[in-house]
């Protein structure tokens, strides 16, 4: 699994990425691996009462009223 740092806009960009030299010849990712789109990297686990859940963060805009926003979020 390879995680790019920078901008890879498609599979071909990753396939053509230079890995190193072998016997004086350039080696690219496609020479040594199959390249395909996979799932996003998992960043952690969340649970509520032992049931897998999604962790979400909400940030208010500087001009929003904190009390009003809190009421809207907590309103069922």
DSSP file (Angstrom, degrees, kcal/mol; ACC not computed):
  #  RESIDUE AA STRUCTURE BP1 BP2  ACC     N-H-->O    O-->H-N    N-H-->O    O-->H-N    TCO  KAPPA ALPHA  PHI   PSI    X-CA   Y-CA   Z-CA
    1    1 A X              0   0    0      0, 0.0     2,-0.4     0, 0.0     0, 0.0   0.000 360.0 360.0 360.0 132.8    0.0    0.0    0.0
    2    2 A X        -     0   0    0      2,-0.0     2,-0.5     0, 0.0     0, 0.0  -0.971 360.0-160.5-122.2 132.5    1.4    3.4   -1.0
    3    3 A X        -     0   0    0     -2,-0.4     2,-0.2     2,-0.0     0, 0.0  -0.959  20.8-138.3-109.9 122.4    0.2    6.7    0.3
    4    4 A X        -     0   0    0     -2,-0.5     2,-0.6     4,-0.1     4,-0.1  -0.539   7.5-154.9 -82.4 144.6    1.2    9.6   -1.9
    5    5 A X  S    S+     0   0    0     -2,-0.2     2,-0.4     2,-0.1    -2,-0.0  -0.975  75.4  22.7-113.8 113.6    2.4   12.9   -0.5
    6    6 A X  S    S-     0   0    0     -2,-0.6     2,-0.6     2,-0.1    -2,-0.1  -0.960 112.7 -40.2 126.4-151.1    1.6   15.5   -3.1
    7    7 A X        +     0   0    0     -2,-0.4     2,-0.6     6,-0.0    -2,-0.1  -0.919  44.9 172.7-126.1 109.3   -1.0   15.2   -5.8
    8    8 A X        -     0   0    0     -2,-0.6    -4,-0.1     1,-0.1     3,-0.1  -0.958   7.9-175.4-108.8 112.0   -1.7   12.1   -7.8
    9    9 A X        +     0   0    0     -2,-0.6     2,-0.3     1,-0.1    -1,-0.1   0.671  64.0   2.2 -86.4 -16.8   -4.8   12.8   -9.9
   10   10 A X  S  > S-     0   0    0      1,-0.1     4,-1.1    27,-0.0     3,-0.5  -0.959  81.3 -90.5-158.4 174.9   -5.2    9.3  -11.3
   11   11 A X  H  > S+     0   0    0     -2,-0.3     4,-2.7     1,-0.2     3,-0.3   0.862 118.3  61.5 -61.1 -37.6   -3.9    5.8  -11.3
   12   12 A X  H  > S+     0   0    0      1,-0.2     4,-2.2     2,-0.2    -1,-0.2   0.876  98.1  57.1 -59.9 -38.3   -1.5    6.5  -14.2
   13   13 A X  H  4 S+     0   0    0     -3,-0.5     4,-0.3     1,-0.2    -1,-0.2   0.903 111.2  43.1 -58.9 -40.8    0.3    9.2  -12.1
   14   14 A X  H >< S+     0   0    0     -4,-1.1     3,-1.4    -3,-0.3    15,-0.4   0.912 110.8  55.0 -71.7 -42.0    1.0    6.6   -9.4
   15   15 A X  H 3< S+     0   0    0     -4,-2.7    15,-2.2     1,-0.3    16,-0.3   0.866 110.0  47.1 -57.7 -37.0    2.0    3.9  -12.0
   16   16 A X  T 3< S+     0   0    0     -4,-2.2    -1,-0.3    -5,-0.2    -2,-0.2   0.464  82.7 124.5 -86.9  -2.0    4.6    6.2  -13.5
   17   17 A X    <   -     0   0    0     -3,-1.4    12,-1.8    -4,-0.3     2,-0.3  -0.385  66.2-118.3 -63.9 133.7    6.1    7.3  -10.1
   18   18 A X  E     +A   28   0A   0     10,-0.2    10,-0.3     1,-0.2    -1,-0.1  -0.552  34.2 174.5 -75.5 130.7    9.8    6.6  -10.0
   19   19 A X  E     -     0   0A   0      8,-3.4     2,-0.3     1,-0.4     9,-0.2   0.783  51.3 -77.8-104.7 -41.7   10.9    4.1   -7.4
   20   20 A X  E     -A   27   0A   0      7,-1.3     7,-2.9     2,-0.0    -1,-0.4  -0.975  52.2 -59.1 170.0-160.6   14.6    3.7   -8.0
   21   21 A X  E     -A   26   0A   0     -2,-0.3     2,-0.4     5,-0.2     5,-0.2  -0.891  29.5-172.8-116.9 146.7   17.2    2.0  -10.2
   22   22 A X  E >  S-A   25   0A   0      3,-2.4     3,-1.8    -2,-0.3    -2,-0.0  -0.934  81.1 -19.6-138.6 116.0   17.9   -1.6  -11.0
   23   23 A X  T 3  S-     0   0    0     -2,-0.4     3,-0.1     1,-0.3    -1,-0.0   0.858 128.9 -52.5  53.6  38.1   21.0   -2.5  -13.0
   24   24 A X  T 3  S+     0   0    0      1,-0.3     2,-0.4     0, 0.0    -1,-0.3   0.442 115.2 115.8  82.5   0.1   21.0    1.0  -14.3
   25   25 A X  E <  S-A   22   0A   0     -3,-1.8    -3,-2.4     1,-0.0    -1,-0.3  -0.830  70.6-110.8-105.7 142.0   17.4    1.0  -15.4
   26   26 A X  E     -A   21   0A   0     -2,-0.4     2,-0.5    -5,-0.2    -5,-0.2  -0.433  29.4-153.4 -66.7 138.9   14.6    3.2  -14.0
   27   27 A X  E     -A   20   0A   0     -7,-2.9    -8,-3.4    -2,-0.1    -7,-1.3  -0.971  10.7-169.5-117.0 129.4   12.0    1.3  -12.0
   28   28 A X  E >>  -A   18   0A   0     -2,-0.5     3,-1.0   -10,-0.3     4,-0.6  -0.671  38.4-103.3-110.4 168.8    8.5    2.7  -11.7
   29   29 A X  H >> S+     0   0    0    -12,-1.8     4,-1.5   -15,-0.4     3,-1.4   0.893 120.0  58.4 -58.3 -41.4    5.6    1.6   -9.4
   30   30 A X  H 34 S+     0   0    0    -15,-2.2    -1,-0.3     1,-0.3   -14,-0.1   0.748  98.5  61.6 -64.7 -20.9    3.9   -0.2  -12.3
   31   31 A X  H <4 S+     0   0    0     -3,-1.0    -1,-0.3   -16,-0.3    -2,-0.2   0.740 119.2  23.9 -72.6 -22.6    7.0   -2.4  -12.8
   32   32 A X  H << S+     0   0    0     -3,-1.4     2,-0.3    -4,-0.6    -2,-0.2   0.450 122.9  32.8-123.7  -3.2    6.7   -3.8   -9.4
   33   33 A X     <  -     0   0    0     -4,-1.5     2,-0.5    -5,-0.1    -1,-0.2  -0.988  69.2-112.3-153.6 158.6    3.1   -3.5   -8.3
   34   34 A X        -     0   0    0     -2,-0.3     2,-0.5    -3,-0.1    -4,-0.0  -0.826  36.2-150.2 -89.0 132.3   -0.6   -3.6   -9.4
   35   35 A X        +     0   0    0     -2,-0.5     2,-0.3    -5,-0.1   -24,-0.1  -0.920  29.5 147.2-111.0 125.2   -2.1   -0.1   -8.9
   36   36 A X        -     0   0    0     -2,-0.5     2,-0.3   -25,-0.0    -2,-0.0  -0.982  50.1 -94.6-150.6 160.3   -5.7    0.3   -8.2
   37   37 A X        +     0   0    0     -2,-0.3     2,-0.2     1,-0.0    -2,-0.0  -0.608  47.8 175.8 -78.1 131.5   -8.0    2.6   -6.2
   38   38 A X        -     0   0    0     -2,-0.3     3,-0.1     1,-0.2     2,-0.1  -0.472  35.0 -64.9-120.3-166.8   -8.8    1.4   -2.7
   39   39 A X        -     0   0    0     -2,-0.2    -1,-0.2     1,-0.1     3,-0.1  -0.338  59.8 -89.1 -78.9 164.2  -10.7    2.7    0.3
   40   40 A X        -     0   0    0      1,-0.1     2,-0.2    -2,-0.1    -1,-0.1  -0.335  52.7 -91.4 -67.7 155.2   -9.7    5.7    2.3
   41   41 A X        -     0   0    0     -3,-0.1     2,-0.4     1,-0.1    -1,-0.1  -0.473  39.3-120.9 -68.1 136.9   -7.3    5.3    5.2
   42   42 A X        -     0   0    0     -2,-0.2     3,-0.1     1,-0.1    -1,-0.1  -0.662  23.7-169.3 -79.6 132.6   -9.0    4.6    8.5
   43   43 A X        -     0   0    0     -2,-0.4     2,-0.3     1,-0.3    -1,-0.1   0.522  57.4 -44.4-103.0  -7.1   -8.0    7.3   11.0
   44   44 A X        -     0   0    0      2,-0.0     2,-0.4    11,-0.0    -1,-0.3  -0.976  60.0 -83.7 166.2-175.1   -9.4    5.7   14.2
   45   45 A X        -     0   0    0     -2,-0.3     2,-0.4    -3,-0.1     9,-0.1  -0.924  29.0-169.6-121.6 146.4  -12.3    3.9   15.8
   46   46 A X        +     0   0    0      7,-0.4     7,-2.6    -2,-0.4     2,-0.3  -0.987  10.0 169.7-132.3 146.3  -15.5    5.3   17.3
   47   47 A X  E     -B   52   0B   0     -2,-0.4     2,-0.4     5,-0.3     5,-0.2  -0.995  23.3-154.9-152.7 154.2  -18.2    3.6   19.4
   48   48 A X  E >  S-B   51   0B   0      3,-2.3     3,-1.8    -2,-0.3    -2,-0.0  -0.986  89.1 -16.2-128.7 119.7  -21.2    4.3   21.5
   49   49 A X  T 3  S-     0   0    0     -2,-0.4     3,-0.1     1,-0.3    -1,-0.1   0.862 130.3 -52.7  52.2  39.4  -22.1    1.8   24.1
   50   50 A X  T 3  S+     0   0    0      1,-0.2     2,-0.5     3,-0.0    -1,-0.3   0.491 112.9 119.7  79.8   3.7  -19.8   -0.7   22.3
   51   51 A X  E <  S-B   48   0B   0     -3,-1.8    -3,-2.3     1,-0.0    -1,-0.2  -0.885  74.1-106.1-103.1 129.6  -21.5   -0.3   18.9
   52   52 A X  E     +B   47   0B   0     -2,-0.5    -5,-0.3    -5,-0.2     2,-0.3  -0.261  52.8 169.1 -54.1 135.1  -19.3    1.0   16.0
   53   53 A X        -     0   0    0     -7,-2.6    -7,-0.4    -3,-0.0     2,-0.4  -0.852  36.1 -98.8-142.2 173.4  -20.1    4.6   15.3
   54   54 A X        -     0   0    0     -2,-0.3     2,-0.5    -9,-0.1    -7,-0.1  -0.841  27.7-141.5-100.2 135.1  -18.9    7.7   13.4
   55   55 A X        -     0   0    0     -2,-0.4     2,-0.4   -11,-0.1    -9,-0.0  -0.849  25.9-177.6 -96.0 129.9  -16.9   10.4   15.2
   56   56 A X        -     0   0    0     -2,-0.5     2,-0.4     2,-0.0    -2,-0.0  -0.977  16.0-156.6-133.0 141.8  -17.9   13.9   14.0
   57   57 A X        -     0   0    0     -2,-0.4     2,-0.5     2,-0.0    -2,-0.0  -0.954   6.9-161.9-117.0 136.9  -16.6   17.3   14.8
   58   58 A X        -     0   0    0     -2,-0.4     2,-0.4     2,-0.0    -2,-0.0  -0.974   5.5-173.1-119.2 129.8  -18.6   20.5   14.4
   59   59 A X        -     0   0    0     -2,-0.5     2,-0.2     0, 0.0    -2,-0.0  -0.984  18.1-135.1-121.7 132.3  -17.0   23.9   14.3
   60   60 A X        -     0   0    0     -2,-0.4     2,-0.1     1,-0.1     6,-0.1  -0.510  23.2-108.7 -83.7 153.2  -19.1   27.1   14.3
   61   61 A X    >   -     0   0    0     -2,-0.2     3,-1.8     1,-0.1    -1,-0.1  -0.473  32.9-111.0 -73.2 151.7  -18.3   30.0   12.0
   62   62 A X  T 3  S+     0   0    0      1,-0.3    -1,-0.1    -2,-0.1    -2,-0.1   0.786 118.1  49.3 -56.6 -28.1  -16.9   33.1   13.7
   63   63 A X  T 3  S+     0   0    0      2,-0.1    -1,-0.3     0, 0.0     2,-0.1   0.512  90.1 103.3 -91.3  -3.9  -20.2   35.0   13.1
   64   64 A X  S <  S-     0   0    0     -3,-1.8     2,-0.6     1,-0.1     3,-0.1  -0.459  77.1-115.9 -79.3 151.3  -22.5   32.3   14.4
   65   65 A X     >  -     0   0    0      1,-0.2     4,-2.6    -2,-0.1     5,-0.2  -0.778  18.7-148.3 -88.2 123.0  -24.1   32.5   17.8
   66   66 A X  H  > S+     0   0    0     -2,-0.6     4,-2.5     1,-0.2     5,-0.2   0.899  94.4  48.0 -59.3 -46.7  -22.9   29.7   20.1
   67   67 A X  H  > S+     0   0    0      2,-0.2     4,-2.1     1,-0.2    -1,-0.2   0.922 113.8  46.9 -63.9 -44.8  -26.1   29.3   22.1
   68   68 A X  H  > S+     0   0    0      2,-0.2     4,-2.1     1,-0.2    -2,-0.2   0.922 113.3  48.6 -63.3 -45.0  -28.3   29.2   19.0
   69   69 A X  H  X S+     0   0    0     -4,-2.6     4,-2.3     1,-0.2    -2,-0.2   0.913 109.9  51.9 -62.2 -43.6  -26.1   26.7   17.2
   70   70 A X  H  X S+     0   0    0     -4,-2.5     4,-2.4    -5,-0.2    -1,-0.2   0.905 109.2  50.3 -60.8 -42.4  -25.9   24.5   20.3
   71   71 A X  H  X S+     0   0    0     -4,-2.1     4,-1.4     1,-0.2    -1,-0.2   0.906 110.6  49.4 -62.4 -41.8  -29.7   24.4   20.5
   72   72 A X  H  < S+     0   0    0     -4,-2.1    -2,-0.2     1,-0.2    -1,-0.2   0.905 112.9  47.1 -64.9 -41.1  -30.1   23.5   16.9
   73   73 A X  H  < S+     0   0    0     -4,-2.3    -2,-0.2     1,-0.2    -1,-0.2   0.911 116.5  43.0 -66.4 -42.8  -27.5   20.7   17.2
   74   74 A X  H  < S+     0   0    0     -4,-2.4     2,-0.3    -5,-0.2    -1,-0.2   0.632  88.3 105.6 -81.3 -14.0  -29.1   19.3   20.3
   75   75 A X     <        0   0    0     -4,-1.4    -4,-0.0    -5,-0.2    -3,-0.0  -0.516 360.0 360.0 -70.2 126.0  -32.7   19.6   19.1
   76   76 A X              0   0    0     -2,-0.3    -1,-0.1     0, 0.0    -4,-0.1   0.503 360.0 360.0 -67.6 360.0  -34.1   16.1   18.2
